[in-house]
Amino acid sequence: MDERRALTGGRAQSLTSGVARRPGTVLVDRRRVRRGGSLQWAVRALLPTALALWLLSLRHVELRGMRDFGLLQVLPVLFWVALGLLAFGFCLAMADRRTGHGWFAAYVLGLIAVVHASPTLLYPTLRYSWAWKHVAVVDAMIRHDGDVPGAGQLSLYNQWPGFFELNAFFLKSTGLDPALGYAAWAPPVFNALLLAPLLLLYRSVTRDRRLVWGGAWIFYSCSWVGQDYFAPQAFAFLLFVTVIALVMGQLPDSALRRPGTPRPGRLPLGTLAPVVLIEAVIVSSHPLTPLMLISALVALSLPRRNRRVVLPVLGCAVLLTAVWNVTVARSYMAAHLGDFVGSLTRTDANIVSGLATLGTAAPGQVVVSWVDRGLSAAVLLLAVLALLVRPEVRRTGLPLLALSPLPVLGANAYGGEMIFRAYLFALPAAAFLIASLLFERGGKPGLRAVAVYPVLVALLGGLVFGYYGKESANYFTKDEVAAVRFVTATAPPEARIVTLTSAVPGLYTRYEQYFWVQAEEWAISDRRRLVREPVAGLTPFLEGATAQRPAYVVLSRAQAADCYFRGVLPADTPRRLESALSTDSGFVPVYRNEDAVVFRYQGPERGERR
């Protein structure tokens, strides 16, 4: 079988066609039919069983029991049984050649629901402090009907407002409540929407539905980075995969082209127009994704046969990005141009910036981090192995796509996150390569399913460590939300609000009216003084506070967990700071509940009078 036929799932004509059957053949066929019927029955029974067990497992989960390993240590055994049954049912579906697209889709969507909808169903409030920040940006853009004046550090969002403006337009058009009402469902929704372009991408290189759906399952089993919450990155990544899938579908070697049709001389206008529109939305929504898109298109244009299709799309992406950066984002680009140029000479530092030392992190977080790295390394090794033993995938554009994030990875650290973003953008291509290795045609499907199942379980094990392992700081109680709402409802404009870390829900509510200060961003010398002398270390950052414009200090459960997990401050800092402020006459506790306390500071003269 040639390389093209191997990927498209073509079948050689049966060698027994037209030949009389031997005695006993009918009996063998009947046995196969019975086995096939049992297999189909198992595939159809395991899915609803797994989903039912999953929903039952979420009834009694004690979220306050989360510690070093987040949700991993509070989810009941029934949850893990459900996840294991779901993976086993998918293996059986892959072993049965008669499994249709509907059942494959149901299993993959079931995996998305179990992994990504569980926190939404369990948590009483929005997950992730970053998601709360993005909700605040949408609300601010609605209030100001566009750019937010006095945005300070968040002025970045004024220069890449696409995601926020679209949400603002949606809310104003529908009359719905603020984005907080639906932002919690962003992870399962974004992942479900991503399935369509993923399938289109994989169908552009094969007609074998087992490889197509196997690639999708592997992608969702290895996507541990967590960039799927209510954020411009999740939105832009969805559009990125859509553009790449549309381009791949028009390449000369695309499996979507019918045999015998002439090679396309260029990208059809009916495809180019929506692709350029999607590129414009990406460019206006996120600063990093356009660079990843340009790098991916450059990689796809390397083979001469692809250039008539890819170069027009690449040219539009470069032009749109350049025009945006020198017009709308000009102030940001001018302020950070020196950093961009300097990072080009620090390639090694950019690559390892996300692999920071774990010496000060919690013991459980050290384990979580190493599991994350192990899963990433496993994905890389399996993808390389697929290239070595599956020569048919080398002629596709997927190996080039898997390597395309490397130039961007070497060019910028992106706040220490670039290595994780590079993994995310390489994963769609790497997942298909792994699927071509694990779900090869031929042989005995049943034995192959048994052999593949431990691999799928191991990948899912790595996923849940990375995706659930930090939930103690990502989860917020209603009491924590109430404390922040008290501050933002009572603090006068231009008040200063101090927290230890960013793990605070609603931290940036009406951010254009207040000055937000986070101790984790202070110089190391200032943080050390805060640890030694809590009041003396904190007071310099409260200068200018008066009775008319007081300062507030917010301490909460999630901040304590964040200090413990990441080690940015000693784990006992929140407790020691609360104790010191409670006995200092300059600080007045104005709000307190089980999970948070708020102190008001009105200047040293206030404390002296008391």
Secondary structure, DSSP 8 states (H G I E B T S, - for coil): --HHHHHHT-----TTTTS---TTHHHHHHHHHHHHHHHHHHHHHHHHHHHHHHHHHTSS--GGG--TTGGGGTS-HHHHHHHHHHHHHHHHHHH-TT--HHHHHHHHHHHHIIIIIHHHHH-SS---HHHHHHHHHHHHHHHHTSS-TT-GGGGHHHHS-HHHHHHHHHHHHHT---THHHHTTHHHHHHHHHHHHHHHHHHTT---HHHHHHHHHHHHHH--S-TTSSSHHHHHHHHHHHHHHHHHTTSTT-TTS-TT----SS--HHHHHHHHHHHHHHHHH-SSHHHHHHHHHHHHTSSGGGHHHHHHHHHHHHHHHHHHHHTTTHHHHHHHHHHHHHHTT-HHHHHHTTS---TTS-HHHHHHHHHHHHHHHHHHHHHHHHHHH-GGGGGSSHHHHHHTTHHHHHH--TTTTHHHHHHHHHHHHHHHHHHHHHS-SSS-HHHHHHHHHHHHHHHHHHHHHHHHTTHHHH---HHHHHHHHHHHHHS-TT-EEEESSS--TTTTTTTTTSEEEEGGGS-HHHHHHHHHSHHHHHGGGGTT--SSS-EEEEEEHHHHHHHHHH-SS-TTHHHHHHHHHHT-TTEEEEEE-SSEEEEEE--HHHHHH-
